[in-house]
Amino acid sequence: SLSLNDGAGDSGRGGHETGHPAIAKEPPQRLHVILMMVLLSSCVALLFKNLDVVLGLAGATGATMICYIIPGYCYAASFKHPHLMRKVAWAQLIFGLIIGPSSVVIILLDAANLL
């Protein structure tokens, strides 16, 4: 008969009880994160009739982080000595910190028909 546990216990491959990496037990923290993501996604799907608000918020936050905030921070943190490009990186980061929240506010005001 086919058994998941061959009685050998931990075989040294990643600390899994069964010795098989595909049958690893999920840590409880990861399950909580997955459950929260599913619940939040469900709430968003039930609350918004129009996806343009959701996609606009995702774009406003995600694109700003990827294009402005993270690269500016990484460059400024990587090169500590003062030079022109470090100042440009800080300017890029500050610009991202201004345009990101501004975009979110504009999208929410537009969704509430206040613009």
Biopython code that builds the backbone (N, CA, C, O; Angstrom):
import numpy as np
from Bio.PDB.StructureBuilder import StructureBuilder

atoms = [
    (1, "SER", "N", (0.842, -1.186, 0.000)),
    (1, "SER", "CA", (0.000, 0.000, 0.000)),
    (1, "SER", "C", (0.878, 1.238, 0.000)),
    (1, "SER", "O", (2.031, 1.198, 0.430)),
    (2, "LEU", "N", (0.320, 2.335, -0.487)),
    (2, "LEU", "CA", (1.036, 3.596, -0.594)),
    (2, "LEU", "C", (0.900, 4.363, 0.703)),
    (2, "LEU", "O", (-0.209, 4.592, 1.186)),
    (3, "SER", "N", (2.029, 4.761, 1.267)),
    (3, "SER", "CA", (2.020, 5.493, 2.527)),
    (3, "SER", "C", (2.817, 6.776, 2.359)),
    (3, "SER", "O", (3.886, 6.775, 1.748)),
    (4, "LEU", "N", (2.288, 7.885, 2.909)),
    (4, "LEU", "CA", (3.009, 9.154, 2.851)),
    (4, "LEU", "C", (4.205, 9.161, 3.784)),
    (4, "LEU", "O", (5.209, 9.806, 3.481)),
    (5, "ASN", "N", (4.132, 8.478, 4.888)),
    (5, "ASN", "CA", (5.228, 8.441, 5.846)),
    (5, "ASN", "C", (5.827, 7.043, 5.838)),
    (5, "ASN", "O", (5.173, 6.069, 6.210)),
    (6, "ASP", "N", (7.074, 6.959, 5.410)),
    (6, "ASP", "CA", (7.707, 5.648, 5.310)),
    (6, "ASP", "C", (8.340, 5.196, 6.621)),
    (6, "ASP", "O", (9.039, 4.184, 6.660)),
    (7, "GLY", "N", (8.090, 5.959, 7.715)),
    (7, "GLY", "CA", (8.637, 5.578, 9.008)),
    (7, "GLY", "C", (10.038, 6.088, 9.233)),
    (7, "GLY", "O", (10.581, 5.930, 10.326)),
    (8, "ALA", "N", (10.643, 6.697, 8.225)),
    (8, "ALA", "CA", (12.009, 7.174, 8.375)),
    (8, "ALA", "C", (12.065, 8.525, 9.068)),
    (8, "ALA", "O", (13.141, 8.953, 9.487)),
    (9, "GLY", "N", (10.922, 9.212, 9.201)),
    (9, "GLY", "CA", (10.913, 10.514, 9.855)),
    (9, "GLY", "C", (11.547, 11.561, 8.960)),
    (9, "GLY", "O", (11.354, 11.547, 7.744)),
    (10, "ASP", "N", (12.301, 12.465, 9.558)),
    (10, "ASP", "CA", (12.929, 13.547, 8.810)),
    (10, "ASP", "C", (14.137, 13.008, 8.066)),
    (10, "ASP", "O", (15.076, 12.498, 8.678)),
    (11, "SER", "N", (14.112, 13.119, 6.761)),
    (11, "SER", "CA", (15.214, 12.595, 5.961)),
    (11, "SER", "C", (16.266, 13.653, 5.683)),
    (11, "SER", "O", (17.180, 13.415, 4.894)),
    (12, "GLY", "N", (16.157, 14.831, 6.319)),
    (12, "GLY", "CA", (17.162, 15.875, 6.125)),
    (12, "GLY", "C", (16.883, 16.765, 4.933)),
    (12, "GLY", "O", (17.712, 17.614, 4.606)),
    (13, "ARG", "N", (15.755, 16.605, 4.277)),
    (13, "ARG", "CA", (15.436, 17.434, 3.119)),
    (13, "ARG", "C", (14.441, 18.504, 3.521)),
    (13, "ARG", "O", (13.234, 18.328, 3.352)),
    (14, "GLY", "N", (14.933, 19.607, 4.048)),
    (14, "GLY", "CA", (14.082, 20.743, 4.345)),
    (14, "GLY", "C", (13.302, 20.613, 5.640)),
    (14, "GLY", "O", (12.443, 21.455, 5.903)),
    (15, "GLY", "N", (13.552, 19.613, 6.453)),
    (15, "GLY", "CA", (12.881, 19.476, 7.730)),
    (15, "GLY", "C", (11.431, 19.046, 7.632)),
    (15, "GLY", "O", (10.670, 19.271, 8.573)),
    (16, "HIS", "N", (11.018, 18.440, 6.535)),
    (16, "HIS", "CA", (9.647, 17.994, 6.382)),
    (16, "HIS", "C", (9.477, 16.667, 7.094)),
    (16, "HIS", "O", (10.373, 15.823, 7.078)),
    (17, "GLU", "N", (8.327, 16.488, 7.718)),
    (17, "GLU", "CA", (8.085, 15.261, 8.470)),
    (17, "GLU", "C", (8.071, 14.039, 7.572)),
    (17, "GLU", "O", (8.529, 12.968, 7.968)),
    (18, "THR", "N", (7.551, 14.195, 6.370)),
    (18, "THR", "CA", (7.422, 13.032, 5.498)),
    (18, "THR", "C", (8.666, 12.799, 4.659)),
    (18, "THR", "O", (8.825, 11.732, 4.067)),
    (19, "GLY", "N", (9.541, 13.777, 4.603)),
    (19, "GLY", "CA", (10.706, 13.644, 3.753)),
    (19, "GLY", "C", (10.422, 14.019, 2.315)),
    (19, "GLY", "O", (11.335, 14.024, 1.490)),
    (20, "HIS", "N", (9.191, 14.328, 1.998)),
    (20, "HIS", "CA", (8.806, 14.695, 0.644)),
    (20, "HIS", "C", (8.482, 16.185, 0.622)),
    (20, "HIS", "O", (7.577, 16.624, 1.332)),
    (21, "PRO", "N", (9.217, 16.987, -0.195)),
    (21, "PRO", "CA", (9.035, 18.438, -0.151)),
    (21, "PRO", "C", (7.649, 18.907, -0.579)),
    (21, "PRO", "O", (7.236, 19.997, -0.183)),
    (22, "ALA", "N", (6.918, 18.131, -1.371)),
    (22, "ALA", "CA", (5.605, 18.567, -1.838)),
    (22, "ALA", "C", (4.526, 18.363, -0.788)),
    (22, "ALA", "O", (3.420, 18.884, -0.935)),
    (23, "ILE", "N", (4.823, 17.616, 0.268)),
    (23, "ILE", "CA", (3.831, 17.318, 1.294)),
    (23, "ILE", "C", (4.186, 18.035, 2.594)),
    (23, "ILE", "O", (3.856, 17.553, 3.678)),
    (24, "ALA", "N", (4.847, 19.166, 2.493)),
    (24, "ALA", "CA", (5.257, 19.915, 3.683)),
    (24, "ALA", "C", (4.034, 20.530, 4.356)),
    (24, "ALA", "O", (3.092, 20.956, 3.688)),
    (25, "LYS", "N", (4.064, 20.568, 5.681)),
    (25, "LYS", "CA", (2.993, 21.229, 6.414)),
    (25, "LYS", "C", (3.235, 22.727, 6.367)),
    (25, "LYS", "O", (4.358, 23.187, 6.573)),
    (26, "GLU", "N", (2.176, 23.493, 6.094)),
    (26, "GLU", "CA", (2.275, 24.940, 6.034)),
    (26, "GLU", "C", (2.400, 25.495, 7.454)),
    (26, "GLU", "O", (1.692, 25.042, 8.354)),
    (27, "PRO", "N", (3.295, 26.477, 7.669)),
    (27, "PRO", "CA", (3.354, 27.104, 8.991)),
    (27, "PRO", "C", (2.071, 27.894, 9.256)),
    (27, "PRO", "O", (1.480, 28.430, 8.318)),
    (28, "PRO", "N", (1.630, 27.976, 10.510)),
    (28, "PRO", "CA", (0.364, 28.646, 10.813)),
    (28, "PRO", "C", (0.353, 30.123, 10.393)),
    (28, "PRO", "O", (-0.696, 30.642, 10.011)),
    (29, "GLN", "N", (1.500, 30.802, 10.457)),
    (29, "GLN", "CA", (1.537, 32.203, 10.053)),
    (29, "GLN", "C", (1.213, 32.344, 8.571)),
    (29, "GLN", "O", (0.499, 33.266, 8.178)),
    (30, "ARG", "N", (1.717, 31.463, 7.771)),
    (30, "ARG", "CA", (1.468, 31.531, 6.332)),
    (30, "ARG", "C", (-0.010, 31.284, 6.028)),
    (30, "ARG", "O", (-0.592, 31.934, 5.160)),
    (31, "LEU", "N", (-0.605, 30.345, 6.749)),
    (31, "LEU", "CA", (-2.023, 30.086, 6.555)),
    (31, "LEU", "C", (-2.858, 31.297, 6.939)),
    (31, "LEU", "O", (-3.857, 31.594, 6.284)),
    (32, "HIS", "N", (-2.459, 31.999, 7.993)),
    (32, "HIS", "CA", (-3.168, 33.210, 8.394)),
    (32, "HIS", "C", (-3.058, 34.289, 7.325)),
    (32, "HIS", "O", (-4.038, 34.972, 7.029)),
    (33, "VAL", "N", (-1.885, 34.443, 6.751)),
    (33, "VAL", "CA", (-1.690, 35.444, 5.694)),
    (33, "VAL", "C", (-2.534, 35.087, 4.475)),
    (33, "VAL", "O", (-3.178, 35.957, 3.890)),
    (34, "ILE", "N", (-2.533, 33.826, 4.095)),
    (34, "ILE", "CA", (-3.319, 33.385, 2.935)),
    (34, "ILE", "C", (-4.810, 33.610, 3.199)),
    (34, "ILE", "O", (-5.532, 34.082, 2.321)),
    (35, "LEU", "N", (-5.266, 33.276, 4.395)),
    (35, "LEU", "CA", (-6.667, 33.463, 4.738)),
    (35, "LEU", "C", (-7.051, 34.941, 4.701)),
    (35, "LEU", "O", (-8.118, 35.289, 4.197)),
    (36, "MET", "N", (-6.195, 35.808, 5.227)),
    (36, "MET", "CA", (-6.468, 37.246, 5.204)),
    (36, "MET", "C", (-6.510, 37.776, 3.775)),
    (36, "MET", "O", (-7.350, 38.617, 3.456)),
    (37, "MET", "N", (-5.621, 37.298, 2.912)),
    (37, "MET", "CA", (-5.623, 37.747, 1.520)),
    (37, "MET", "C", (-6.908, 37.325, 0.814)),
    (37, "MET", "O", (-7.481, 38.105, 0.053)),
    (38, "VAL", "N", (-7.357, 36.120, 1.055)),
    (38, "VAL", "CA", (-8.592, 35.645, 0.429)),
    (38, "VAL", "C", (-9.788, 36.440, 0.952)),
    (38, "VAL", "O", (-10.659, 36.825, 0.172)),
    (39, "LEU", "N", (-9.839, 36.688, 2.262)),
    (39, "LEU", "CA", (-10.943, 37.441, 2.829)),
    (39, "LEU", "C", (-10.956, 38.885, 2.337)),
    (39, "LEU", "O", (-12.017, 39.412, 2.004)),
    (40, "LEU", "N", (-9.801, 39.527, 2.286)),
    (40, "LEU", "CA", (-9.739, 40.900, 1.793)),
    (40, "LEU", "C", (-10.108, 40.974, 0.318)),
    (40, "LEU", "O", (-10.808, 41.895, -0.104)),
    (41, "SER", "N", (-9.644, 40.017, -0.461)),
    (41, "SER", "CA", (-10.012, 39.983, -1.881)),
    (41, "SER", "C", (-11.509, 39.801, -2.053)),
    (41, "SER", "O", (-12.117, 40.420, -2.927)),
    (42, "SER", "N", (-12.100, 38.961, -1.232)),
    (42, "SER", "CA", (-13.544, 38.749, -1.297)),
    (42, "SER", "C", (-14.300, 40.013, -0.917)),
    (42, "SER", "O", (-15.305, 40.345, -1.545)),
    (43, "CYS", "N", (-13.829, 40.720, 0.106)),
    (43, "CYS", "CA", (-14.477, 41.968, 0.511)),
    (43, "CYS", "C", (-14.405, 43.009, -0.601)),
    (43, "CYS", "O", (-15.388, 43.697, -0.877)),
    (44, "VAL", "N", (-13.254, 43.122, -1.233)),
    (44, "VAL", "CA", (-13.111, 44.079, -2.338)),
    (44, "VAL", "C", (-14.055, 43.697, -3.477)),
    (44, "VAL", "O", (-14.703, 44.563, -4.066)),
    (45, "ALA", "N", (-14.131, 42.425, -3.783)),
    (45, "ALA", "CA", (-15.005, 41.982, -4.877)),
    (45, "ALA", "C", (-16.476, 42.249, -4.561)),
    (45, "ALA", "O", (-17.257, 42.553, -5.463)),
    (46, "LEU", "N", (-16.856, 42.138, -3.294)),
    (46, "LEU", "CA", (-18.250, 42.377, -2.925)),
    (46, "LEU", "C", (-18.580, 43.859, -2.807)),
    (46, "LEU", "O", (-19.718, 44.257, -3.055)),
    (47, "LEU", "N", (-17.605, 44.680, -2.434)),
    (47, "LEU", "CA", (-17.865, 46.103, -2.202)),
    (47, "LEU", "C", (-17.888, 46.941, -3.480)),
    (47, "LEU", "O", (-18.676, 47.880, -3.587)),
    (48, "PHE", "N", (-17.044, 46.615, -4.437)),
    (48, "PHE", "CA", (-16.908, 47.458, -5.623)),
    (48, "PHE", "C", (-17.623, 46.833, -6.808)),
    (48, "PHE", "O", (-17.386, 45.679, -7.166)),
    (49, "LYS", "N", (-18.501, 47.622, -7.405)),
    (49, "LYS", "CA", (-19.221, 47.154, -8.594)),
    (49, "LYS", "C", (-18.376, 47.350, -9.847)),
    (49, "LYS", "O", (-18.536, 46.637, -10.838)),
    (50, "ASN", "N", (-17.480, 48.320, -9.788)),
    (50, "ASN", "CA", (-16.680, 48.675, -10.945)),
    (50, "ASN", "C", (-15.207, 48.406, -10.643)),
    (50, "ASN", "O", (-14.687, 48.877, -9.631)),
    (51, "LEU", "N", (-14.553, 47.677, -11.485)),
    (51, "LEU", "CA", (-13.166, 47.301, -11.232)),
    (51, "LEU", "C", (-12.171, 48.437, -11.467)),
    (51, "LEU", "O", (-11.022, 48.326, -11.042)),
    (52, "ASP", "N", (-12.568, 49.518, -12.123)),
    (52, "ASP", "CA", (-11.604, 50.570, -12.421)),
    (52, "ASP", "C", (-11.065, 51.224, -11.147)),
    (52, "ASP", "O", (-9.929, 51.698, -11.139)),
    (53, "VAL", "N", (-11.848, 51.257, -10.081)),
    (53, "VAL", "CA", (-11.363, 51.810, -8.812)),
    (53, "VAL", "C", (-10.294, 50.892, -8.224)),
    (53, "VAL", "O", (-9.240, 51.353, -7.785)),
    (54, "VAL", "N", (-10.568, 49.618, -8.219)),
    (54, "VAL", "CA", (-9.619, 48.649, -7.663)),
    (54, "VAL", "C", (-8.323, 48.645, -8.469)),
    (54, "VAL", "O", (-7.231, 48.678, -7.901)),
    (55, "LEU", "N", (-8.448, 48.606, -9.783)),
    (55, "LEU", "CA", (-7.251, 48.601, -10.628)),
    (55, "LEU", "C", (-6.495, 49.922, -10.536)),
    (55, "LEU", "O", (-5.265, 49.942, -10.584)),
    (56, "GLY", "N", (-7.230, 51.024, -10.402)),
    (56, "GLY", "CA", (-6.587, 52.316, -10.235)),
    (56, "GLY", "C", (-5.797, 52.400, -8.941)),
    (56, "GLY", "O", (-4.680, 52.918, -8.927)),
    (57, "LEU", "N", (-6.366, 51.896, -7.857)),
    (57, "LEU", "CA", (-5.653, 51.887, -6.571)),
    (57, "LEU", "C", (-4.437, 50.971, -6.620)),
    (57, "LEU", "O", (-3.373, 51.312, -6.103)),
    (58, "ALA", "N", (-4.598, 49.812, -7.241)),
    (58, "ALA", "CA", (-3.460, 48.895, -7.363)),
    (58, "ALA", "C", (-2.352, 49.523, -8.196)),
    (58, "ALA", "O", (-1.174, 49.400, -7.859)),
    (59, "GLY", "N", (-2.720, 50.192, -9.278)),
    (59, "GLY", "CA", (-1.724, 50.853, -10.109)),
    (59, "GLY", "C", (-1.081, 52.033, -9.417)),
    (59, "GLY", "O", (0.129, 52.234, -9.518)),
    (60, "ALA", "N", (-1.887, 52.821, -8.710)),
    (60, "ALA", "CA", (-1.352, 54.000, -8.025)),
    (60, "ALA", "C", (-0.355, 53.613, -6.947)),
    (60, "ALA", "O", (0.665, 54.280, -6.775)),
    (61, "THR", "N", (-0.638, 52.556, -6.229)),
    (61, "THR", "CA", (0.278, 52.155, -5.164)),
    (61, "THR", "C", (1.431, 51.302, -5.696)),
    (61, "THR", "O", (2.595, 51.558, -5.387)),
    (62, "GLY", "N", (1.101, 50.293, -6.493)),
    (62, "GLY", "CA", (2.139, 49.380, -6.986)),
    (62, "GLY", "C", (3.126, 50.040, -7.926)),
    (62, "GLY", "O", (4.337, 49.883, -7.768)),
    (63, "ALA", "N", (2.622, 50.774, -8.900)),
    (63, "ALA", "CA", (3.515, 51.415, -9.873)),
    (63, "ALA", "C", (4.378, 52.482, -9.226)),
    (63, "ALA", "O", (5.551, 52.628, -9.569)),
    (64, "THR", "N", (3.804, 53.231, -8.288)),
    (64, "THR", "CA", (4.590, 54.254, -7.597)),
    (64, "THR", "C", (5.712, 53.611, -6.791)),
    (64, "THR", "O", (6.841, 54.102, -6.783)),
    (65, "MET", "N", (5.397, 52.515, -6.115)),
    (65, "MET", "CA", (6.430, 51.821, -5.334)),
    (65, "MET", "C", (7.527, 51.272, -6.241)),
    (65, "MET", "O", (8.714, 51.434, -5.956)),
    (66, "ILE", "N", (7.125, 50.619, -7.338)),
    (66, "ILE", "CA", (8.097, 49.966, -8.217)),
    (66, "ILE", "C", (8.931, 50.975, -9.003)),
    (66, "ILE", "O", (10.127, 50.766, -9.201)),
    (67, "CYS", "N", (8.315, 52.058, -9.449)),
    (67, "CYS", "CA", (9.011, 52.995, -10.336)),
    (67, "CYS", "C", (9.757, 54.108, -9.607)),
    (67, "CYS", "O", (10.778, 54.585, -10.101)),
    (68, "TYR", "N", (9.270, 54.527, -8.447)),
    (68, "TYR", "CA", (9.855, 55.691, -7.795)),
    (68, "TYR", "C", (10.440, 55.396, -6.416)),
    (68, "TYR", "O", (11.612, 55.684, -6.170)),
    (69, "ILE", "N", (9.650, 54.832, -5.526)),
    (69, "ILE", "CA", (10.060, 54.733, -4.131)),
    (69, "ILE", "C", (11.159, 53.694, -3.924)),
    (69, "ILE", "O", (12.203, 54.008, -3.353)),
    (70, "ILE", "N", (10.940, 52.473, -4.377)),
    (70, "ILE", "CA", (11.922, 51.398, -4.133)),
    (70, "ILE", "C", (13.261, 51.671, -4.826)),
    (70, "ILE", "O", (14.299, 51.535, -4.179)),
    (71, "PRO", "N", (13.290, 52.049, -6.111)),
    (71, "PRO", "CA", (14.591, 52.323, -6.734)),
    (71, "PRO", "C", (15.336, 53.495, -6.081)),
    (71, "PRO", "O", (16.552, 53.440, -5.897)),
    (72, "GLY", "N", (14.599, 54.546, -5.735)),
    (72, "GLY", "CA", (15.243, 55.687, -5.080)),
    (72, "GLY", "C", (15.832, 55.307, -3.736)),
    (72, "GLY", "O", (16.951, 55.697, -3.405)),
    (73, "TYR", "N", (15.072, 54.542, -2.965)),
    (73, "TYR", "CA", (15.565, 54.123, -1.660)),
    (73, "TYR", "C", (16.760, 53.183, -1.791)),
    (73, "TYR", "O", (17.753, 53.331, -1.079)),
    (74, "CYS", "N", (16.662, 52.220, -2.697)),
    (74, "CYS", "CA", (17.758, 51.260, -2.868)),
    (74, "CYS", "C", (19.055, 51.953, -3.274)),
    (74, "CYS", "O", (20.124, 51.626, -2.759)),
    (75, "TYR", "N", (18.958, 52.907, -4.194)),
    (75, "TYR", "CA", (20.167, 53.610, -4.623)),
    (75, "TYR", "C", (20.735, 54.443, -3.487)),
    (75, "TYR", "O", (21.941, 54.421, -3.239)),
    (76, "ALA", "N", (19.869, 55.179, -2.797)),
    (76, "ALA", "CA", (20.346, 56.033, -1.701)),
    (76, "ALA", "C", (20.930, 55.195, -0.563)),
    (76, "ALA", "O", (21.889, 55.615, 0.084)),
    (77, "ALA", "N", (20.369, 54.036, -0.318)),
    (77, "ALA", "CA", (20.885, 53.180, 0.750)),
    (77, "ALA", "C", (22.164, 52.461, 0.332)),
    (77, "ALA", "O", (22.995, 52.138, 1.181)),
    (78, "SER", "N", (22.328, 52.208, -0.957)),
    (78, "SER", "CA", (23.505, 51.472, -1.425)),
    (78, "SER", "C", (24.750, 52.350, -1.525)),
    (78, "SER", "O", (25.858, 51.894, -1.243)),
    (79, "PHE", "N", (24.571, 53.592, -1.919)),
    (79, "PHE", "CA", (25.701, 54.498, -2.114)),
    (79, "PHE", "C", (25.624, 55.602, -1.075)),
    (79, "PHE", "O", (24.871, 56.564, -1.227)),
    (80, "LYS", "N", (26.415, 55.451, -0.013)),
    (80, "LYS", "CA", (26.332, 56.353, 1.138)),
    (80, "LYS", "C", (27.061, 57.676, 0.919)),
    (80, "LYS", "O", (26.670, 58.690, 1.499)),
    (81, "HIS", "N", (28.120, 57.691, 0.089)),
    (81, "HIS", "CA", (28.873, 58.938, -0.070)),
    (81, "HIS", "C", (28.051, 59.950, -0.873)),
    (81, "HIS", "O", (27.394, 59.575, -1.844)),
    (82, "PRO", "N", (28.080, 61.223, -0.483)),
    (82, "PRO", "CA", (27.256, 62.228, -1.171)),
    (82, "PRO", "C", (27.761, 62.509, -2.590)),
    (82, "PRO", "O", (28.944, 62.780, -2.795)),
    (83, "HIS", "N", (26.869, 62.441, -3.546)),
    (83, "HIS", "CA", (27.154, 62.780, -4.931)),
    (83, "HIS", "C", (25.826, 63.102, -5.621)),
    (83, "HIS", "O", (24.757, 62.912, -5.041)),
    (84, "LEU", "N", (25.901, 63.583, -6.844)),
    (84, "LEU", "CA", (24.710, 64.065, -7.543)),
    (84, "LEU", "C", (23.645, 62.988, -7.698)),
    (84, "LEU", "O", (22.468, 63.255, -7.455)),
    (85, "MET", "N", (24.027, 61.782, -8.096)),
    (85, "MET", "CA", (23.034, 60.730, -8.337)),
    (85, "MET", "C", (22.312, 60.323, -7.045)),
    (85, "MET", "O", (21.152, 59.914, -7.091)),
    (86, "ARG", "N", (22.979, 60.430, -5.911)),
    (86, "ARG", "CA", (22.315, 60.123, -4.633)),
    (86, "ARG", "C", (21.241, 61.170, -4.345)),
    (86, "ARG", "O", (20.172, 60.850, -3.827)),
    (87, "LYS", "N", (21.539, 62.426, -4.686)),
    (87, "LYS", "CA", (20.542, 63.486, -4.512)),
    (87, "LYS", "C", (19.358, 63.263, -5.459)),
    (87, "LYS", "O", (18.208, 63.494, -5.089)),
    (88, "VAL", "N", (19.648, 62.817, -6.674)),
    (88, "VAL", "CA", (18.575, 62.508, -7.625)),
    (88, "VAL", "C", (17.732, 61.344, -7.101)),
    (88, "VAL", "O", (16.509, 61.357, -7.241)),
    (89, "ALA", "N", (18.371, 60.345, -6.503)),
    (89, "ALA", "CA", (17.642, 59.205, -5.942)),
    (89, "ALA", "C", (16.723, 59.660, -4.812)),
    (89, "ALA", "O", (15.580, 59.210, -4.730)),
    (90, "TRP", "N", (17.205, 60.543, -3.943)),
    (90, "TRP", "CA", (16.360, 61.069, -2.869)),
    (90, "TRP", "C", (15.198, 61.876, -3.438)),
    (90, "TRP", "O", (14.077, 61.786, -2.937)),
    (91, "ALA", "N", (15.458, 62.662, -4.480)),
    (91, "ALA", "CA", (14.391, 63.436, -5.117)),
    (91, "ALA", "C", (13.347, 62.499, -5.720)),
    (91, "ALA", "O", (12.148, 62.763, -5.627)),
    (92, "GLN", "N", (13.795, 61.414, -6.335)),
    (92, "GLN", "CA", (12.883, 60.432, -6.919)),
    (92, "GLN", "C", (12.033, 59.791, -5.826)),
    (92, "GLN", "O", (10.826, 59.625, -5.998)),
    (93, "LEU", "N", (12.647, 59.434, -4.716)),
    (93, "LEU", "CA", (11.931, 58.818, -3.606)),
    (93, "LEU", "C", (10.887, 59.782, -3.035)),
    (93, "LEU", "O", (9.751, 59.380, -2.783)),
    (94, "ILE", "N", (11.257, 61.030, -2.834)),
    (94, "ILE", "CA", (10.333, 62.026, -2.286)),
    (94, "ILE", "C", (9.185, 62.277, -3.270)),
    (94, "ILE", "O", (8.031, 62.409, -2.860)),
    (95, "PHE", "N", (9.499, 62.341, -4.556)),
    (95, "PHE", "CA", (8.464, 62.503, -5.570)),
    (95, "PHE", "C", (7.466, 61.350, -5.508)),
    (95, "PHE", "O", (6.258, 61.566, -5.603)),
    (96, "GLY", "N", (7.969, 60.125, -5.348)),
    (96, "GLY", "CA", (7.095, 58.957, -5.227)),
    (96, "GLY", "C", (6.231, 59.016, -3.983)),
    (96, "GLY", "O", (5.068, 58.613, -4.009)),
    (97, "LEU", "N", (6.801, 59.523, -2.880)),
    (97, "LEU", "CA", (6.035, 59.646, -1.643)),
    (97, "LEU", "C", (4.962, 60.729, -1.737)),
    (97, "LEU", "O", (4.002, 60.719, -0.966)),
    (98, "ILE", "N", (5.118, 61.652, -2.667)),
    (98, "ILE", "CA", (4.095, 62.686, -2.878)),
    (98, "ILE", "C", (3.048, 62.213, -3.878)),
    (98, "ILE", "O", (1.849, 62.345, -3.635)),
    (99, "ILE", "N", (3.495, 61.666, -4.994)),
    (99, "ILE", "CA", (2.561, 61.308, -6.070)),
    (99, "ILE", "C", (1.730, 60.071, -5.732)),
    (99, "ILE", "O", (0.589, 59.969, -6.182)),
    (100, "GLY", "N", (2.262, 59.133, -4.957)),
    (100, "GLY", "CA", (1.514, 57.925, -4.603)),
    (100, "GLY", "C", (0.258, 58.226, -3.801)),
    (100, "GLY", "O", (-0.842, 57.884, -4.235)),
    (101, "PRO", "N", (0.397, 58.869, -2.621)),
    (101, "PRO", "CA", (-0.809, 59.206, -1.857)),
    (101, "PRO", "C", (-1.734, 60.174, -2.595)),
    (101, "PRO", "O", (-2.955, 60.087, -2.458)),
    (102, "SER", "N", (-1.166, 61.091, -3.371)),
    (102, "SER", "CA", (-2.001, 62.018, -4.148)),
    (102, "SER", "C", (-2.863, 61.252, -5.148)),
    (102, "SER", "O", (-4.045, 61.553, -5.317)),
    (103, "SER", "N", (-2.274, 60.273, -5.801)),
    (103, "SER", "CA", (-3.025, 59.460, -6.767)),
    (103, "SER", "C", (-4.142, 58.688, -6.089)),
    (103, "SER", "O", (-5.246, 58.585, -6.623)),
    (104, "VAL", "N", (-3.859, 58.146, -4.914)),
    (104, "VAL", "CA", (-4.880, 57.388, -4.180)),
    (104, "VAL", "C", (-6.047, 58.305, -3.807)),
    (104, "VAL", "O", (-7.209, 57.929, -3.962)),
    (105, "VAL", "N", (-5.735, 59.511, -3.316)),
    (105, "VAL", "CA", (-6.789, 60.455, -2.941)),
    (105, "VAL", "C", (-7.624, 60.841, -4.161)),
    (105, "VAL", "O", (-8.851, 60.884, -4.082)),
    (106, "ILE", "N", (-6.972, 61.122, -5.279)),
    (106, "ILE", "CA", (-7.697, 61.505, -6.494)),
    (106, "ILE", "C", (-8.600, 60.365, -6.971)),
    (106, "ILE", "O", (-9.737, 60.607, -7.376)),
    (107, "ILE", "N", (-8.107, 59.133, -6.928)),
    (107, "ILE", "CA", (-8.914, 57.983, -7.360)),
    (107, "ILE", "C", (-10.123, 57.803, -6.448)),
    (107, "ILE", "O", (-11.229, 57.552, -6.927)),
    (108, "LEU", "N", (-9.917, 57.932, -5.126)),
    (108, "LEU", "CA", (-11.034, 57.774, -4.193)),
    (108, "LEU", "C", (-12.052, 58.905, -4.331)),
    (108, "LEU", "O", (-13.256, 58.662, -4.255)),
    (109, "LEU", "N", (-11.585, 60.132, -4.532)),
    (109, "LEU", "CA", (-12.514, 61.245, -4.740)),
    (109, "LEU", "C", (-13.308, 61.071, -6.032)),
    (109, "LEU", "O", (-14.498, 61.378, -6.090)),
    (110, "ASP", "N", (-12.641, 60.581, -7.051)),
    (110, "ASP", "CA", (-13.324, 60.334, -8.313)),
    (110, "ASP", "C", (-14.360, 59.226, -8.166)),
    (110, "ASP", "O", (-15.448, 59.305, -8.737)),
    (111, "ALA", "N", (-14.017, 58.189, -7.397)),
    (111, "ALA", "CA", (-14.951, 57.076, -7.188)),
    (111, "ALA", "C", (-16.180, 57.530, -6.392)),
    (111, "ALA", "O", (-17.274, 57.001, -6.582)),
    (112, "ALA", "N", (-15.998, 58.505, -5.507)),
    (112, "ALA", "CA", (-17.116, 59.015, -4.708)),
    (112, "ALA", "C", (-17.873, 60.123, -5.438)),
    (112, "ALA", "O", (-18.780, 60.739, -4.880)),
    (113, "ASN", "N", (-17.492, 60.368, -6.686)),
    (113, "ASN", "CA", (-18.103, 61.424, -7.515)),
    (113, "ASN", "C", (-17.978, 62.801, -6.889)),
    (113, "ASN", "O", (-18.892, 63.620, -6.990)),
    (114, "LEU", "N", (-16.845, 63.059, -6.242)),
    (114, "LEU", "CA", (-16.596, 64.360, -5.644)),
    (114, "LEU", "C", (-15.717, 65.227, -6.527)),
    (114, "LEU", "O", (-15.479, 66.390, -6.201)),
    (115, "LEU", "N", (-15.231, 64.688, -7.637)),
    (115, "LEU", "CA", (-14.413, 65.469, -8.555)),
    (115, "LEU", "C", (-15.220, 65.907, -9.756)),
    (115, "LEU", "O", (-14.693, 66.580, -10.642)),
]
sb = StructureBuilder()
sb.init_structure("model")
sb.init_model(0)
sb.init_chain("A")
sb.init_seg("    ")
for serial, (resi, resn, name, xyz) in enumerate(atoms, 1):
    if name == "N":
        sb.init_residue(resn, " ", resi, " ")
    sb.init_atom(name, np.array(xyz, "f"), 0.0, 1.0, " ", f" {name:<3s}", serial, name[0])
structure = sb.get_structure()
